[in-house]
Structures are given as C-alpha cells and as structure tokens.
Amino acid sequence: MVIFIAVTVFLLSQYALLVGHLITIAYNWQFELFMVMGMFFFQYPFIFKRKRSLKLNYYFNMLFVSFVGALLLIPLLLLNHYSACSDTFHISYFFAVVIMMFFDHKRRVAKLGLPVLISYTWVLYRFIILIFILN
C-alpha cells in the first residue's frame, strides 16, 4: 500500500506541474499525500460497519485504482517532456483517466458487495478538492 501511495503521490504531483498555472494553491507532493490520506477518512463513514478485512480490501482496491490512474498519466508526462501540449489536452487526458478510474472503482465496489454510493462519494471527494485547489 505504501508503494501505491508513493507512486500515486509522485505522479500526480508531476502532473500538477503541467497545470500549475491553473492551480491557486501551493500544490506539491505533501498536499497530494494529504489528499490521498484524506480519502481514507472521507470514505470511512461509508464502510465503518463492515468487517475489518473488507475495509482493508476496499482501501487496497481504492489505492490500486488510484495507482493505475497515476500510471496512466505517464504517457502524458512523457509526451509533454518532448513537446508542449495545450492545457485543454492536459485536462482532457486527465478527465479521460478519471472516467476510467471511476468505472473501475465502481466495478471493484460491486465485486466487494459494497453499495455503489461509495463510488460517487469518491468522485464527490475529488470534486471538493478540485474546487478547493482552483479557487
């Protein structure tokens, strides 16, 4: 889990450098780590009555989805290293990754027998953070 968190934090902080001029806060790897850890606390009310093993399994799956999403940003980071892409391209690519992550998260939640609402709260959390970093 620590490796998933570290790689996710690193890659997302690298992506943030591409769109840094659009972000109104000091965005760095520490902030990204705070966001990832905040997700644990945000999701907990929706799973707190479940068995400990199911909670850990859910958290592992959630981190894995984030990890895969971060890995999907590598082509964008490499492409941008060799040629500058537009903000529109950066944001469109990112949201395409987020959509894939959402459907994978939703699939994993169903497989674990958890309510689909958890996938929507995952999106809600990210939107709250997005509003915070863009204002």
Phi and psi in degrees as GROMACS dihedral restraints (atoms count N, CA, C in turn):
[ dihedral_restraints ]
;  ai    aj    ak    al  type     phi  dphi    fc
    3     4     5     6     1   -63.2    20    10
    4     5     6     7     1   -38.6    20    10
    6     7     8     9     1   -65.9    20    10
    7     8     9    10     1   -42.5    20    10
    9    10    11    12     1   -58.3    20    10
   10    11    12    13     1   -46.0    20    10
   12    13    14    15     1   -64.1    20    10
   13    14    15    16     1   -46.5    20    10
   15    16    17    18     1   -62.1    20    10
   16    17    18    19     1   -46.5    20    10
   18    19    20    21     1   -66.0    20    10
   19    20    21    22     1   -43.4    20    10
   21    22    23    24     1   -61.0    20    10
   22    23    24    25     1   -47.3    20    10
   24    25    26    27     1   -61.2    20    10
   25    26    27    28     1   -45.1    20    10
   27    28    29    30     1   -62.8    20    10
   28    29    30    31     1   -50.7    20    10
   30    31    32    33     1   -66.8    20    10
   31    32    33    34     1   -39.3    20    10
   33    34    35    36     1   -68.6    20    10
   34    35    36    37     1   -34.1    20    10
   36    37    38    39     1   -69.6    20    10
   37    38    39    40     1   -31.0    20    10
   39    40    41    42     1   -68.8    20    10
   40    41    42    43     1   -39.7    20    10
   42    43    44    45     1   -62.7    20    10
   43    44    45    46     1   -40.3    20    10
   45    46    47    48     1   -59.6    20    10
   46    47    48    49     1   -29.5    20    10
   48    49    50    51     1   -64.5    20    10
   49    50    51    52     1   -31.3    20    10
   51    52    53    54     1   -68.3    20    10
   52    53    54    55     1   -33.7    20    10
   54    55    56    57     1  -115.6    20    10
   55    56    57    58     1    20.6    20    10
   57    58    59    60     1   -55.9    20    10
   58    59    60    61     1   -33.6    20    10
   60    61    62    63     1   -70.0    20    10
   61    62    63    64     1   -13.5    20    10
   63    64    65    66     1   -93.0    20    10
   64    65    66    67     1   -11.7    20    10
   66    67    68    69     1   -98.2    20    10
   67    68    69    70     1   134.1    20    10
   69    70    71    72     1   -95.4    20    10
   70    71    72    73     1     0.0    20    10
   72    73    74    75     1  -117.0    20    10
   73    74    75    76     1   167.5    20    10
   75    76    77    78     1   -75.3    20    10
   76    77    78    79     1    99.9    20    10
   78    79    80    81     1   -99.5    20    10
   79    80    81    82     1   119.5    20    10
   81    82    83    84     1  -144.9    20    10
   82    83    84    85     1  -175.1    20    10
   84    85    86    87     1   -64.5    20    10
   85    86    87    88     1   -29.6    20    10
   87    88    89    90     1   -66.9    20    10
   88    89    90    91     1   -41.2    20    10
   90    91    92    93     1   -63.9    20    10
   91    92    93    94     1   -42.6    20    10
   93    94    95    96     1   -63.2    20    10
   94    95    96    97     1   -40.4    20    10
   96    97    98    99     1   -61.6    20    10
   97    98    99   100     1   -42.4    20    10
   99   100   101   102     1   -59.1    20    10
  100   101   102   103     1   -41.3    20    10
  102   103   104   105     1   -65.3    20    10
  103   104   105   106     1   -43.9    20    10
  105   106   107   108     1   -63.6    20    10
  106   107   108   109     1   -44.8    20    10
  108   109   110   111     1   -68.8    20    10
  109   110   111   112     1   -34.6    20    10
  111   112   113   114     1   -61.4    20    10
  112   113   114   115     1   -30.9    20    10
  114   115   116   117     1   -61.2    20    10
  115   116   117   118     1   -37.4    20    10
  117   118   119   120     1   -57.9    20    10
  118   119   120   121     1   -47.1    20    10
  120   121   122   123     1   -71.1    20    10
  121   122   123   124     1   -36.2    20    10
  123   124   125   126     1   -66.4    20    10
  124   125   126   127     1   -38.7    20    10
  126   127   128   129     1   -80.9    20    10
  127   128   129   130     1   -22.3    20    10
  129   130   131   132     1   -54.8    20    10
  130   131   132   133     1   -43.0    20    10
  132   133   134   135     1   -58.4    20    10
  133   134   135   136     1   -22.2    20    10
  135   136   137   138     1   -87.6    20    10
  136   137   138   139     1   -10.7    20    10
  138   139   140   141     1  -130.2    20    10
  139   140   141   142     1     2.4    20    10
  141   142   143   144     1   -61.4    20    10
  142   143   144   145     1   -25.3    20    10
  144   145   146   147     1   -85.3    20    10
  145   146   147   148     1    -4.0    20    10
  147   148   149   150     1   -82.3    20    10
  148   149   150   151     1   164.2    20    10
  150   151   152   153     1   -62.8    20    10
  151   152   153   154     1   150.2    20    10
  153   154   155   156     1   -56.1    20    10
  154   155   156   157     1   -41.2    20    10
  156   157   158   159     1   -63.9    20    10
  157   158   159   160     1   -37.2    20    10
  159   160   161   162     1   -70.0    20    10
  160   161   162   163     1   -39.0    20    10
  162   163   164   165     1   -59.8    20    10
  163   164   165   166     1   -48.5    20    10
  165   166   167   168     1   -63.1    20    10
  166   167   168   169     1   -39.9    20    10
  168   169   170   171     1   -63.3    20    10
  169   170   171   172     1   -42.4    20    10
  171   172   173   174     1   -62.4    20    10
  172   173   174   175     1   -47.8    20    10
  174   175   176   177     1   -61.0    20    10
  175   176   177   178     1   -40.3    20    10
  177   178   179   180     1   -60.7    20    10
  178   179   180   181     1   -46.1    20    10
  180   181   182   183     1   -63.1    20    10
  181   182   183   184     1   -41.7    20    10
  183   184   185   186     1   -61.4    20    10
  184   185   186   187     1   -45.4    20    10
  186   187   188   189     1   -66.2    20    10
  187   188   189   190     1   -36.6    20    10
  189   190   191   192     1   -64.8    20    10
  190   191   192   193     1   -41.6    20    10
  192   193   194   195     1   -61.3    20    10
  193   194   195   196     1   -43.9    20    10
  195   196   197   198     1   -64.2    20    10
  196   197   198   199     1   -40.0    20    10
  198   199   200   201     1   -61.3    20    10
  199   200   201   202     1   -48.1    20    10
  201   202   203   204     1   -63.3    20    10
  202   203   204   205     1   -41.2    20    10
  204   205   206   207     1   -60.1    20    10
  205   206   207   208     1   -41.4    20    10
  207   208   209   210     1   -64.8    20    10
  208   209   210   211     1   -41.6    20    10
  210   211   212   213     1   -61.7    20    10
  211   212   213   214     1   -34.4    20    10
  213   214   215   216     1   -67.9    20    10
  214   215   216   217     1   -14.0    20    10
  216   217   218   219     1   -81.9    20    10
  217   218   219   220     1   -14.9    20    10
  219   220   221   222     1   -57.4    20    10
  220   221   222   223     1   -46.2    20    10
  222   223   224   225     1   -57.2    20    10
  223   224   225   226     1   -39.1    20    10
  225   226   227   228     1   -64.6    20    10
  226   227   228   229     1   -43.7    20    10
  228   229   230   231     1   -63.6    20    10
  229   230   231   232     1   -41.5    20    10
  231   232   233   234     1   -66.7    20    10
  232   233   234   235     1   -45.0    20    10
  234   235   236   237     1   -58.6    20    10
  235   236   237   238     1   -44.6    20    10
  237   238   239   240     1   -68.2    20    10
  238   239   240   241     1   -24.8    20    10
  240   241   242   243     1   -65.8    20    10
  241   242   243   244     1   -33.5    20    10
  243   244   245   246     1   -97.9    20    10
  244   245   246   247     1   -23.3    20    10
  246   247   248   249     1  -154.3    20    10
  247   248   249   250     1   140.9    20    10
  249   250   251   252     1   -72.1    20    10
  250   251   252   253     1   131.8    20    10
  252   253   254   255     1  -108.0    20    10
  253   254   255   256     1   159.3    20    10
  255   256   257   258     1   -75.6    20    10
  256   257   258   259     1   160.2    20    10
  258   259   260   261     1   -59.6    20    10
  259   260   261   262     1   -38.8    20    10
  261   262   263   264     1   -59.7    20    10
  262   263   264   265     1   -42.6    20    10
  264   265   266   267     1   -65.6    20    10
  265   266   267   268     1   -44.9    20    10
  267   268   269   270     1   -57.8    20    10
  268   269   270   271     1   -46.8    20    10
  270   271   272   273     1   -71.3    20    10
  271   272   273   274     1   -41.0    20    10
  273   274   275   276     1   -62.3    20    10
  274   275   276   277     1   -44.2    20    10
  276   277   278   279     1   -61.0    20    10
  277   278   279   280     1   -45.8    20    10
  279   280   281   282     1   -60.1    20    10
  280   281   282   283     1   -45.2    20    10
  282   283   284   285     1   -69.7    20    10
  283   284   285   286     1   -29.7    20    10
  285   286   287   288     1   -63.7    20    10
  286   287   288   289     1   -40.9    20    10
  288   289   290   291     1   -64.0    20    10
  289   290   291   292     1   -43.4    20    10
  291   292   293   294     1   -61.7    20    10
  292   293   294   295     1   -40.3    20    10
  294   295   296   297     1   -63.3    20    10
  295   296   297   298     1   -43.5    20    10
  297   298   299   300     1   -62.2    20    10
  298   299   300   301     1   -41.2    20    10
  300   301   302   303     1   -62.5    20    10
  301   302   303   304     1   -42.3    20    10
  303   304   305   306     1   -59.3    20    10
  304   305   306   307     1   -47.5    20    10
  306   307   308   309     1   -68.2    20    10
  307   308   309   310     1   -34.3    20    10
  309   310   311   312     1   -68.5    20    10
  310   311   312   313     1   -41.6    20    10
  312   313   314   315     1   -60.0    20    10
  313   314   315   316     1   -45.9    20    10
  315   316   317   318     1   -61.6    20    10
  316   317   318   319     1   -41.2    20    10
  318   319   320   321     1   -63.9    20    10
  319   320   321   322     1   -43.6    20    10
  321   322   323   324     1   -67.8    20    10
  322   323   324   325     1   -38.8    20    10
  324   325   326   327     1   -62.1    20    10
  325   326   327   328     1   -44.0    20    10
  327   328   329   330     1   -63.0    20    10
  328   329   330   331     1   -41.5    20    10
  330   331   332   333     1   -62.9    20    10
  331   332   333   334     1   -33.5    20    10
  333   334   335   336     1   -80.6    20    10
  334   335   336   337     1    -8.4    20    10
  336   337   338   339     1    77.2    20    10
  337   338   339   340     1    24.0    20    10
  339   340   341   342     1   -96.0    20    10
  340   341   342   343     1   158.4    20    10
  342   343   344   345     1   -65.9    20    10
  343   344   345   346     1   140.0    20    10
  345   346   347   348     1   -61.3    20    10
  346   347   348   349     1   -21.2    20    10
  348   349   350   351     1   -52.9    20    10
  349   350   351   352     1   -31.3    20    10
  351   352   353   354     1   -60.2    20    10
  352   353   354   355     1   -37.0    20    10
  354   355   356   357     1   -64.5    20    10
  355   356   357   358     1   -36.9    20    10
  357   358   359   360     1   -73.8    20    10
  358   359   360   361     1   -31.7    20    10
  360   361   362   363     1   -70.7    20    10
  361   362   363   364     1   -29.7    20    10
  363   364   365   366     1   -62.0    20    10
  364   365   366   367     1   -44.7    20    10
  366   367   368   369     1   -66.1    20    10
  367   368   369   370     1   -43.5    20    10
  369   370   371   372     1   -56.9    20    10
  370   371   372   373     1   -45.9    20    10
  372   373   374   375     1   -57.7    20    10
  373   374   375   376     1   -47.5    20    10
  375   376   377   378     1   -64.8    20    10
  376   377   378   379     1   -36.8    20    10
  378   379   380   381     1   -67.0    20    10
  379   380   381   382     1   -39.0    20    10
  381   382   383   384     1   -60.8    20    10
  382   383   384   385     1   -44.2    20    10
  384   385   386   387     1   -64.1    20    10
  385   386   387   388     1   -42.7    20    10
  387   388   389   390     1   -60.0    20    10
  388   389   390   391     1   -43.7    20    10
  390   391   392   393     1   -61.1    20    10
  391   392   393   394     1   -41.6    20    10
  393   394   395   396     1   -62.5    20    10
  394   395   396   397     1   -42.5    20    10
  396   397   398   399     1   -82.2    20    10
  397   398   399   400     1   -17.2    20    10
  399   400   401   402     1   -95.0    20    10
  400   401   402   403     1   -10.0    20    10
